[in-house]
Amino acid sequence: MQKRSYYGLLSTISLSAFGDAFGLLAMEWLVYEMTGSKLAMGALALSSMIPEQALRLLGSPLSDRLPRVRFMACLASLRLLALLLPLGMGLAGHLQLWHLFAAASLSGACSALFMPTAMAVIPGIADTSKLMRAFAIIDGCKGAAALLGPALAGVLTAASGALPALGINAVCYTAAIATLLLLPRMGKPAAAPAGSFSASVYLREVAEGFSFYRQFPAMLTIMMMAAVSNLSSIAVWTLMVPYVREVLHRDAAAVGSLSTASALGYLTGLGVISLMGEIRKRRIVMLGSLGLSGIVTMVWGFIPSYSFALFAVFAAGLLGPFFGSLSSSLHGRLVPGHLQGRVNSVRFLIGGSLSPLGALAGGAVAELYGVPALLLAAGILPALYAGVALRLPGLKALDGDLSVLELSTRQKSEVA
């Protein structure tokens, strides 16, 4: 049953990632075609991120109170309905800009708890000794979906327009929902709180999601690193359509090719991690990947070449797993099972806290100074943060054997 649950969850995540590659490119392409504005591109991303961040904060206890797999199915169903709005209006010939913004807002709100809930399920269906592999396989399948999705979406959009790509996204979510509904019932988390949803109890549960980071400041620093990295990444990828059209003078197929190159780099990075086995010097590896990614992005800003752009996104993708998979495995090992949903929601909340700023500032910088200047600025931030964090002694606690930290987590959880 554990294997069936794991592979079912793996299929669901892969299907949603594959579909989202089509939907994201389609919605961005439609907004740019309708407005021609870089600020509108940033506003589209912002309309998704604000409800996403708000629900991650206020809804985090739901992942630990409700049956997690069924909760994911409900969230996926709402996201499907969000996609059907612009798809239906577009097919009817009545698509307006607000349809796209409304769909992005509802989709962002639902995605706020989808991945945190999925991450919360994994430690319960995978052995502790295999957590790194379990998360790496999921990251690999997401990467494979992202490898195929953007390229196919770009070709489809260039040949037939953006609406068929939205249709593919809807089909993928329909299949993901069916897969979730066929999984074995797992029930509520073992230590899920009983009783009514009183305001005081609910707020206390929200606060418990933050308690882990108060107990382990090194993990908070790690997530702030993720926030800076995501700020830069969102700023760049939100403006990828204008970059391709105005700087590289290419079509939607090139946007898909760049996304595919990034995913191919990510899969390559996962392969390297698998060959390396357990990484014990986590601090150096995580900070190094963040800093090198920033340097590559800075250089990218000086070289307006399609070939170099492919190299840059491949290199950034290659470095990504050295941060992301290590962060996931650290959370999987150190967070108590009954707090996984809340802590993962807070984890994604902190990691994405600066993303709205990245989308808005990215659009403004690109509008005023051009996309190459945006790439330069987006590279400086993570490289600078990595250099500063390297001098923080508290991060050394994440190196070597984690058994002491795991024991400390269990003891503090029992006391609480």
C-alpha positions as CSV (number, residue, x, y, z in Angstrom):
1,M,0.0,0.0,0.0
2,Q,2.9,2.4,0.7
3,K,4.4,1.8,-2.7
4,R,1.0,2.3,-4.4
5,S,0.5,5.5,-2.4
6,Y,4.0,6.8,-3.3
7,Y,3.7,6.1,-7.0
8,G,0.2,7.4,-7.1
9,L,1.4,10.6,-5.5
10,L,4.4,10.7,-7.9
11,S,2.0,10.4,-10.9
12,T,-0.2,13.2,-9.5
13,I,2.7,15.6,-9.0
14,S,4.1,14.8,-12.5
15,L,0.8,15.2,-14.2
16,S,0.1,18.6,-12.5
17,A,3.7,19.8,-13.3
18,F,3.3,18.7,-17.0
19,G,0.0,20.4,-17.3
20,D,1.1,23.6,-15.6
21,A,4.0,24.0,-18.1
22,F,1.3,24.3,-20.8
23,G,-1.0,26.5,-18.8
24,L,1.6,28.9,-17.6
25,L,3.1,29.6,-21.0
26,A,-0.4,29.9,-22.5
27,M,-1.6,32.5,-20.0
28,E,1.5,34.5,-20.2
29,W,1.4,34.5,-24.0
30,L,-2.3,35.6,-24.0
31,V,-1.6,38.4,-21.6
32,Y,1.3,39.7,-23.6
33,E,-0.7,39.4,-26.9
34,M,-3.6,41.3,-25.4
35,T,-1.5,44.1,-23.7
36,G,2.1,44.1,-24.9
37,S,3.0,45.3,-21.5
38,K,5.8,44.0,-19.3
39,L,4.0,45.4,-16.2
40,A,0.9,43.4,-17.1
41,M,3.2,40.3,-17.1
42,G,4.4,41.1,-13.6
43,A,0.8,41.8,-12.5
44,L,-0.4,38.4,-13.8
45,A,2.3,36.7,-11.6
46,L,1.4,38.9,-8.7
47,S,-2.3,38.1,-9.0
48,S,-1.4,34.4,-8.4
49,M,1.2,35.0,-5.7
50,I,-0.8,37.2,-3.3
51,P,-3.6,34.7,-2.7
52,E,-1.1,31.9,-2.7
53,Q,0.9,33.5,0.1
54,A,-2.2,34.5,2.1
55,L,-3.7,31.0,2.0
56,R,-0.4,29.4,3.0
57,L,-0.4,31.5,6.1
58,L,-4.0,31.1,7.1
59,G,-4.7,27.6,5.7
60,S,-1.6,25.8,6.9
61,P,-3.3,23.7,9.6
62,L,-5.7,22.2,7.1
63,S,-3.0,19.9,5.8
64,D,-2.7,18.3,9.2
65,R,-6.4,18.3,10.1
66,L,-7.9,16.8,6.9
67,P,-7.2,13.5,5.1
68,R,-4.3,14.7,3.0
69,V,-4.9,12.8,-0.3
70,R,-8.6,13.8,-0.5
71,F,-7.7,17.4,0.4
72,M,-5.3,17.4,-2.5
73,A,-8.0,16.1,-4.8
74,C,-10.3,19.0,-3.8
75,L,-7.6,21.5,-4.4
76,A,-6.8,20.0,-7.8
77,S,-10.6,20.2,-8.7
78,L,-10.7,23.9,-7.9
79,R,-7.6,24.5,-10.0
80,L,-9.3,22.7,-12.9
81,L,-12.3,25.0,-12.6
82,A,-10.0,28.0,-12.6
83,L,-8.5,26.8,-15.9
84,L,-11.9,26.2,-17.5
85,L,-12.8,29.9,-17.1
86,P,-10.3,31.4,-19.7
87,L,-10.5,28.2,-21.8
88,G,-14.3,28.4,-22.1
89,M,-14.4,32.1,-22.7
90,G,-11.6,31.9,-25.2
91,L,-13.3,29.1,-27.2
92,A,-16.5,31.2,-27.2
93,G,-14.5,34.2,-28.5
94,H,-15.2,36.4,-25.4
95,L,-11.9,36.2,-23.6
96,Q,-11.0,39.3,-21.5
97,L,-7.9,40.1,-19.5
98,W,-9.8,39.8,-16.2
99,H,-10.6,36.1,-17.0
100,L,-6.9,35.4,-17.0
101,F,-6.2,37.3,-13.8
102,A,-9.2,35.6,-12.0
103,A,-7.9,32.2,-13.1
104,A,-4.4,33.0,-12.0
105,S,-5.7,34.1,-8.6
106,L,-7.9,31.0,-7.9
107,S,-5.1,28.7,-9.2
108,G,-2.6,30.4,-6.9
109,A,-4.8,30.0,-3.9
110,C,-5.3,26.3,-4.5
111,S,-1.6,25.6,-5.3
112,A,-0.7,27.2,-1.9
113,L,-1.5,24.0,0.0
114,F,-1.2,21.4,-2.8
115,M,2.5,20.9,-2.8
116,P,3.0,21.4,1.0
117,T,0.3,18.7,1.6
118,A,2.1,16.4,-0.9
119,M,5.4,16.9,0.8
120,A,3.7,16.1,4.2
121,V,2.5,12.7,2.9
122,I,6.0,11.5,1.7
123,P,7.6,11.0,5.2
124,G,4.7,8.7,6.1
125,I,5.1,6.4,3.1
126,A,8.9,6.4,2.7
127,D,11.5,5.0,5.1
128,T,13.6,7.6,6.9
129,S,16.8,6.2,5.3
130,K,15.3,6.6,1.8
131,L,13.8,10.1,2.2
132,M,16.5,11.8,0.1
133,R,15.9,9.3,-2.7
134,A,12.1,9.7,-2.4
135,F,12.3,13.4,-2.7
136,A,14.9,13.2,-5.5
137,I,12.7,10.9,-7.5
138,I,9.7,13.2,-7.2
139,D,11.9,16.2,-8.1
140,G,13.2,14.2,-11.1
141,C,9.7,13.4,-12.3
142,K,8.7,17.0,-11.9
143,G,11.8,17.9,-13.9
144,A,11.0,15.4,-16.6
145,A,7.5,16.8,-16.9
146,A,9.0,20.3,-17.1
147,L,11.5,19.0,-19.6
148,L,8.8,17.8,-22.0
149,G,6.0,20.3,-21.2
150,P,7.5,23.7,-22.1
151,A,8.9,22.5,-25.4
152,L,5.7,20.9,-26.5
153,A,3.7,23.9,-25.2
154,G,5.9,26.3,-27.1
155,V,5.5,24.3,-30.4
156,L,1.7,24.0,-29.8
157,T,1.3,27.7,-29.0
158,A,3.4,28.8,-32.0
159,A,1.4,26.5,-34.3
160,S,-2.2,26.7,-33.0
161,G,-2.3,29.6,-30.4
162,A,-2.5,29.5,-26.6
163,L,-6.0,28.0,-26.1
164,P,-5.0,24.4,-27.0
165,A,-2.3,24.6,-24.4
166,L,-4.8,25.6,-21.8
167,G,-6.8,22.5,-22.9
168,I,-3.9,20.2,-22.3
169,N,-3.5,21.7,-18.8
170,A,-7.2,20.9,-18.1
171,V,-6.8,17.3,-19.3
172,C,-3.7,16.8,-17.1
173,Y,-5.6,18.0,-14.0
174,T,-8.5,15.8,-14.7
175,A,-6.2,12.8,-14.8
176,A,-4.4,13.9,-11.6
177,I,-7.7,14.2,-9.8
178,A,-8.7,10.7,-10.9
179,T,-5.4,9.3,-9.7
180,L,-5.8,10.9,-6.3
181,L,-9.3,9.5,-5.9
182,L,-8.1,6.0,-6.6
183,L,-5.3,6.1,-4.0
184,P,-5.8,4.1,-0.7
185,R,-7.4,6.1,2.1
186,M,-4.8,7.2,4.5
187,G,-7.0,8.9,7.1
188,K,-6.0,12.0,9.0
189,P,-2.5,12.5,10.3
190,A,-1.9,10.4,13.5
191,A,-1.6,13.3,15.8
192,A,-4.2,15.5,14.1
193,P,-5.9,17.8,16.7
194,A,-9.4,16.8,17.7
195,G,-12.2,19.1,18.6
196,S,-13.8,22.1,17.0
197,F,-12.2,24.7,14.8
198,S,-12.3,27.4,17.4
199,A,-10.4,30.6,16.6
200,S,-7.9,30.2,19.4
201,V,-7.1,26.6,18.6
202,Y,-6.8,27.3,14.9
203,L,-4.5,30.3,15.4
204,R,-2.3,28.2,17.8
205,E,-2.0,25.6,15.1
206,V,-0.9,28.2,12.6
207,A,1.7,29.4,15.1
208,E,3.0,25.8,15.5
209,G,4.0,25.9,11.9
210,F,6.4,28.7,12.7
211,S,7.7,27.1,15.9
212,F,10.0,24.7,14.1
213,Y,12.0,27.6,12.6
214,R,12.2,29.3,16.0
215,Q,13.7,26.1,17.4
216,F,16.1,25.8,14.4
217,P,17.3,29.2,13.2
218,A,19.6,27.5,10.7
219,M,16.6,26.2,8.9
220,L,15.1,29.6,8.8
221,T,18.3,31.0,7.2
222,I,18.0,28.2,4.6
223,M,14.5,29.2,3.8
224,M,15.4,32.9,3.5
225,M,18.0,31.8,1.0
226,A,15.3,30.1,-0.9
227,A,13.2,33.3,-0.8
228,V,16.0,35.4,-2.3
229,S,16.6,32.7,-5.0
230,N,12.9,32.5,-5.8
231,L,12.7,36.3,-6.0
232,S,15.4,36.4,-8.7
233,S,14.0,33.4,-10.5
234,I,10.4,34.7,-10.6
235,A,11.6,38.1,-11.8
236,V,13.5,36.5,-14.7
237,W,10.9,33.9,-15.8
238,T,8.0,36.2,-15.5
239,L,9.6,38.3,-18.2
240,M,10.8,35.4,-20.4
241,V,8.2,36.1,-23.1
242,P,9.2,39.7,-23.6
243,Y,12.9,38.7,-23.5
244,V,12.5,36.1,-26.2
245,R,10.4,38.4,-28.4
246,E,12.3,41.7,-27.9
247,V,15.9,40.7,-27.2
248,L,16.2,37.3,-29.0
249,H,13.5,38.1,-31.7
250,R,12.1,34.6,-31.6
251,D,8.7,32.9,-31.1
252,A,6.9,30.8,-28.5
253,A,8.9,27.7,-29.4
254,A,12.0,29.5,-28.1
255,V,10.3,30.1,-24.8
256,G,9.5,26.4,-24.5
257,S,13.1,25.5,-25.5
258,L,14.5,27.7,-22.7
259,S,12.2,26.1,-20.2
260,T,13.2,22.6,-21.5
261,A,16.9,23.5,-21.2
262,S,16.3,24.5,-17.6
263,A,14.5,21.3,-16.8
264,L,17.2,19.2,-18.6
265,G,19.8,20.9,-16.4
266,Y,17.7,20.1,-13.3
267,L,17.5,16.4,-14.2
268,T,21.2,16.4,-14.8
269,G,21.8,17.9,-11.4
270,L,19.6,15.2,-9.8
271,G,21.6,12.5,-11.6
272,V,24.8,14.0,-10.2
273,I,23.3,14.0,-6.7
274,S,22.3,10.4,-7.0
275,L,25.9,9.4,-8.0
276,M,27.3,11.4,-5.0
277,G,25.2,9.6,-2.5
278,E,24.6,11.2,0.9
279,I,25.9,14.8,1.0
280,R,27.4,15.7,4.5
281,K,28.8,19.1,3.8
282,R,25.4,20.5,3.1
283,R,26.2,24.2,4.0
284,I,28.9,24.6,1.3
285,V,26.9,22.7,-1.3
286,M,23.7,24.7,-0.8
287,L,25.4,28.1,-0.6
288,G,27.7,27.3,-3.5
289,S,24.8,26.4,-5.8
290,L,23.0,29.6,-4.9
291,G,26.0,31.8,-5.5
292,L,27.0,30.1,-8.8
293,S,23.5,30.4,-10.1
294,G,23.6,34.1,-9.4
295,I,26.9,34.6,-11.2
296,V,25.6,32.7,-14.3
297,T,22.5,35.0,-14.4
298,M,24.7,38.1,-14.1
299,V,26.8,37.0,-17.1
300,W,23.7,36.2,-19.0
301,G,22.6,39.8,-18.8
302,F,25.7,40.9,-20.7
303,I,25.3,38.3,-23.5
304,P,22.1,38.7,-25.6
305,S,22.5,35.4,-27.4
306,Y,20.0,32.6,-27.7
307,S,22.8,30.0,-27.5
308,F,24.1,31.5,-24.2
309,A,20.6,31.8,-22.9
310,L,20.2,28.1,-23.3
311,F,23.5,27.5,-21.5
312,A,22.5,29.9,-18.7
313,V,19.2,28.3,-18.0
314,F,20.7,24.8,-18.2
315,A,23.4,25.8,-15.7
316,A,20.9,27.3,-13.3
317,G,18.8,24.2,-13.6
318,L,21.8,22.0,-13.0
319,L,22.6,23.9,-9.7
320,G,19.0,23.9,-8.5
321,P,18.8,20.3,-7.0
322,F,21.8,20.9,-4.9
323,F,19.7,23.3,-2.9
324,G,16.1,22.1,-3.3
325,S,16.6,18.3,-2.7
326,L,18.8,19.0,0.3
327,S,16.3,21.4,1.8
328,S,13.4,18.9,1.2
329,S,15.3,16.0,2.9
330,L,16.3,18.2,5.8
331,H,12.6,19.1,6.4
332,G,11.6,15.5,5.9
333,R,14.0,14.2,8.6
334,L,13.7,17.0,11.2
335,V,10.0,17.9,11.2
336,P,7.7,15.7,13.3
337,G,5.1,13.8,11.3
338,H,2.0,15.5,12.8
339,L,3.5,18.9,12.0
340,Q,4.6,18.2,8.4
341,G,1.6,19.9,6.8
342,R,1.9,23.1,8.8
343,V,5.7,23.3,8.6
344,N,5.8,22.6,4.9
345,S,3.1,25.3,4.3
346,V,5.3,27.8,6.3
347,R,8.3,26.5,4.4
348,F,6.7,27.4,1.1
349,L,5.4,30.6,2.6
350,I,8.9,31.8,3.6
351,G,10.5,30.5,0.4
352,G,7.9,32.4,-1.7
353,S,7.6,35.5,0.5
354,L,9.6,37.7,-1.8
355,S,8.2,36.3,-5.1
356,P,5.5,38.9,-5.4
357,L,8.1,41.6,-5.0
358,G,10.2,39.8,-7.7
359,A,7.3,39.7,-10.2
360,L,6.4,43.4,-9.6
361,A,10.0,44.7,-9.5
362,G,11.0,42.6,-12.4
363,G,8.3,44.0,-14.6
364,A,9.2,47.6,-13.5
365,V,12.9,47.1,-14.0
366,A,12.5,45.5,-17.4
367,E,10.0,48.3,-18.5
368,L,12.4,51.1,-17.4
369,Y,15.9,49.6,-18.2
370,G,15.3,46.5,-20.3
371,V,15.4,42.8,-19.6
372,P,19.3,42.6,-19.7
373,A,19.4,45.0,-16.8
374,L,16.9,42.8,-15.0
375,L,19.1,39.7,-15.5
376,L,22.1,41.6,-14.0
377,A,20.1,42.6,-10.9
378,A,18.5,39.2,-10.5
379,G,22.0,37.6,-10.5
380,I,23.6,40.0,-7.9
381,L,21.0,39.3,-5.2
382,P,21.5,35.5,-4.7
383,A,25.3,35.7,-5.2
384,L,25.5,38.4,-2.5
385,Y,23.3,36.6,-0.1
386,A,25.3,33.4,-0.5
387,G,28.5,35.2,0.3
388,V,27.0,36.7,3.5
389,A,25.4,33.5,4.6
390,L,28.7,31.6,4.2
391,R,30.1,33.6,7.2
392,L,27.2,32.6,9.5
393,P,28.4,30.0,12.0
394,G,25.0,28.6,12.8
395,L,24.7,26.9,9.4
396,K,27.5,24.5,10.3
397,A,24.9,22.6,12.4
398,L,23.4,21.3,9.2
399,D,26.6,19.5,8.2
400,G,27.5,15.9,9.1
401,D,25.3,13.5,11.1
402,L,21.8,14.8,11.7
403,S,20.9,12.3,14.5
404,V,21.5,14.8,17.2
405,L,19.2,17.3,15.6
406,E,16.5,14.6,15.0
407,L,16.6,13.6,18.6
408,S,16.3,17.3,19.7
409,T,13.3,17.7,17.4
410,R,11.5,14.7,18.9
411,Q,12.2,15.9,22.4
412,K,11.0,19.4,21.8
413,S,7.9,18.0,20.1
414,E,7.1,15.7,23.0
415,V,7.5,18.6,25.5
416,A,5.2,20.8,23.4
